Amino acid sequence: MKISFSGHETFVCRQFWLKKGYEHILANRSFNDEDAVVHLGVGKNMTTAIKFWLRGFNIVDEADQITELGTNLLERYDPYLEDTASLWLLHYAAIKNEKLFIFNTFFNQFLKEKNEFTKPQLIAYLKRKTEESGFKHFSDKTYDSDANVFLRTYNRSNDGKADVEEETANLLVELNLIRPFTRVALDGKTSVQWFRVMRESRDDLPQEILAFTILDTYGTEAKSISFKDLLEGVNSPGNIFCMTEKGLEEKLMELASIWPNDFNYNETAGNRVLQIKQEMNKWEVLNQYYG
C-alpha cells in the first residue's frame, strides 16, 4: 500500500460537496477551469478539497470519470445523502480506497491495537506505519492535519473555534462511530481529549448495505467465505462497520433468511461459513433497498 497524506487542504468533506462536485463534472467542467470557484461557489482551496473527496469516496476515478457508485448514489438513489444507509456506503468506499491511507489503516489495523486513543497516539501510529513501509517521515504538520480531518469527518469539533453549522455538515458525523470523551491527566488537573470506537451489533445497518459490501469486497460469483474473514479480514464488514462477533453472526443469519436462494450461512465442524450460492448483481441488491 502506498502511504499518502493530505490533499484535502485541511477541509473535512461537507455533506453537500459530493453532489456539487458530481454536477460540476457532469456539466463537462474541470476543476482547473478559471471559473471553477464561481461555478462551485467555494474558494480555491475548497475546490481542490472537493476534487480530493470525490476521488476519496469513489464518486469519480483518478481520471475524474464518474464511477458506477457515483452515478447510482448521486443520480438515482440518494442525491442529497439524506439516508444514513448512503453514509455507510460512503464510509465503506473511503476505507476500501487505499489512497485514503488513514481511513484504511485505522479501521483495518489501528483498532485491533486499541479502541480508546488520543490524537497524539493516532499520530504516533501513523508515523510508525510510515517507517515500517520504508518511507521517510512526513512533516509533523502533515500528520496533525490528516488526523484532524479524519477525526472531524466522524465528529463535530468541540474546541470552540469551529463554526457549529459547518461542523454539523461534516459528512459522516451521523454514523456516531468515533466518540469523543475526556479523561483527567495524571496530574489530576488537566483534561485530556480521548476518542473511543466500540464494536456494536449495528442493528440499524441495512441488510442490503451489508450484502453489497460483502459482494463488492469478496466478489459476486458463487463461493464460500469464512466467518473469521468476514469478522477480521481486510475491508471485512466486521472491521468496516466495527461489529461484534455476535452482531455480525446475527446479521449473516438474517441475510440468509432474506435471500435464501442467494446466501447460506452455516456451521460445520466448528467452522462458520457464509456461502454465496450463485452469481449475484450487487447493484440489484442496492436497488432493492433504494427502490
Backbone hydrogen bonds, N-H to C=O, Kabsch-Sander energy under -0.5 kcal/mol:
donor,donor_aa,acceptor,acceptor_aa,energy
4,S,2,K,-0.6
11,F,8,H,-2.4
15,Q,169,A,-1.8
17,W,14,R,-1.2
18,L,14,R,-0.6
20,K,16,F,-1.9
21,G,17,W,-3.0
22,Y,18,L,-2.5
23,E,19,K,-2.3
24,H,20,K,-1.5
25,I,21,G,-2.0
26,L,22,Y,-2.4
27,A,23,E,-1.4
28,N,25,I,-2.1
29,R,24,H,-1.7
33,D,30,S,-1.2
36,A,33,D,-1.7
39,H,35,D,-2.6
40,L,36,A,-2.6
41,G,37,V,-1.4
42,V,37,V,-1.1
47,T,43,G,-2.1
48,T,44,K,-1.9
49,A,45,N,-2.0
50,I,46,M,-2.7
51,K,47,T,-1.9
52,F,48,T,-2.1
53,W,49,A,-2.6
54,L,50,I,-2.3
55,R,51,K,-1.6
56,G,52,F,-2.6
57,F,53,W,-2.6
58,N,55,R,-1.6
59,I,54,L,-2.7
60,V,54,L,-1.5
61,D,65,Q,-2.4
64,D,61,D,-2.1
67,T,59,I,-2.3
71,T,67,T,-2.4
72,N,68,E,-2.6
73,L,69,L,-2.9
74,L,70,G,-2.1
75,E,71,T,-1.5
76,R,71,T,-1.0
76,R,72,N,-0.9
77,Y,72,N,-3.3
78,D,73,L,-2.8
81,L,78,D,-2.0
86,S,83,D,-1.3
87,L,83,D,-0.9
88,W,84,T,-1.9
89,L,85,A,-1.9
90,L,86,S,-2.1
91,H,87,L,-2.6
92,Y,88,W,-2.3
93,A,89,L,-2.4
94,A,90,L,-2.4
95,I,91,H,-1.8
96,K,92,Y,-2.4
97,N,93,A,-1.1
98,E,96,K,-0.9
100,L,97,N,-1.8
101,F,99,K,-1.5
103,F,100,L,-0.6
104,N,100,L,-2.2
105,T,101,F,-2.9
106,F,102,I,-1.7
107,F,103,F,-1.8
108,N,104,N,-1.7
109,Q,105,T,-2.1
110,F,105,T,-2.7
111,L,106,F,-2.0
112,K,109,Q,-1.6
113,E,109,Q,-0.6
113,E,110,F,-1.9
114,K,110,F,-1.6
117,F,195,F,-2.3
122,L,118,T,-1.9
123,I,119,K,-2.5
124,A,120,P,-2.4
125,Y,121,Q,-1.9
126,L,122,L,-2.2
127,K,123,I,-2.3
128,R,124,A,-2.0
129,K,125,Y,-2.5
130,T,126,L,-1.9
131,E,127,K,-2.1
132,E,128,R,-2.7
133,S,129,K,-1.4
134,G,131,E,-1.8
135,F,130,T,-2.2
143,Y,139,S,-1.9
144,D,140,D,-2.5
145,S,141,K,-2.4
146,D,142,T,-2.4
147,A,143,Y,-2.5
148,N,144,D,-2.3
149,V,145,S,-2.5
150,F,146,D,-2.5
151,L,147,A,-2.6
152,R,148,N,-2.4
153,T,149,V,-1.3
153,T,150,F,-0.5
154,Y,150,F,-0.8
154,Y,151,L,-0.6
155,N,151,L,-0.6
167,E,163,D,-2.6
168,T,164,V,-1.9
169,A,165,E,-1.0
169,A,166,E,-0.5
170,N,167,E,-1.2
171,L,13,C,-2.5
172,L,153,T,-1.3
173,V,170,N,-1.4
175,L,172,L,-1.2
176,N,173,V,-1.8
179,R,177,L,-0.6
179,R,196,R,-2.8
181,F,194,W,-2.4
183,R,192,V,-2.2
185,A,190,T,-3.8
188,G,185,A,-2.2
192,V,183,R,-3.6
194,W,181,F,-3.4
195,F,117,F,-2.7
196,R,179,R,-2.2
197,V,115,N,-2.7
200,E,242,C,-2.5
205,L,202,R,-1.8
209,I,206,P,-0.6
210,L,206,P,-1.9
211,A,207,Q,-3.0
212,F,208,E,-2.3
213,T,209,I,-2.3
214,I,210,L,-2.0
215,L,211,A,-2.5
216,D,212,F,-2.7
217,T,213,T,-2.1
218,Y,214,I,-2.8
219,G,215,L,-1.4
223,K,276,I,-1.5
225,I,274,L,-2.9
227,F,272,R,-2.7
230,L,226,S,-1.8
231,L,227,F,-1.8
232,E,228,K,-2.9
233,G,228,K,-0.5
233,G,229,D,-1.9
236,S,233,G,-2.0
238,G,230,L,-2.5
240,I,236,S,-2.9
241,F,237,P,-2.3
243,M,238,G,-1.6
244,T,200,E,-1.6
248,L,244,T,-2.5
249,E,245,E,-2.2
250,E,246,K,-2.4
251,K,247,G,-1.9
252,L,248,L,-2.5
253,M,249,E,-2.2
254,E,250,E,-2.1
255,L,251,K,-2.4
256,A,252,L,-2.0
257,S,253,M,-1.4
258,I,254,E,-2.1
259,W,255,L,-2.3
262,D,259,W,-1.5
263,F,259,W,-3.0
264,N,275,Q,-1.9
266,N,273,V,-2.2
268,T,271,N,-2.4
271,N,268,T,-2.2
272,R,270,G,-0.6
273,V,266,N,-2.9
274,L,225,I,-2.9
275,Q,264,N,-3.7
275,Q,273,V,-0.5
276,I,223,K,-3.2
277,K,262,D,-3.0
277,K,275,Q,-0.8
278,Q,262,D,-0.6
280,M,220,T,-2.4
282,K,280,M,-0.7
284,E,281,N,-0.5
285,V,281,N,-1.4
286,L,282,K,-1.5
287,N,283,W,-2.3
288,Q,284,E,-1.5
289,Y,285,V,-0.9
290,Y,286,L,-2.7
291,G,287,N,-2.0
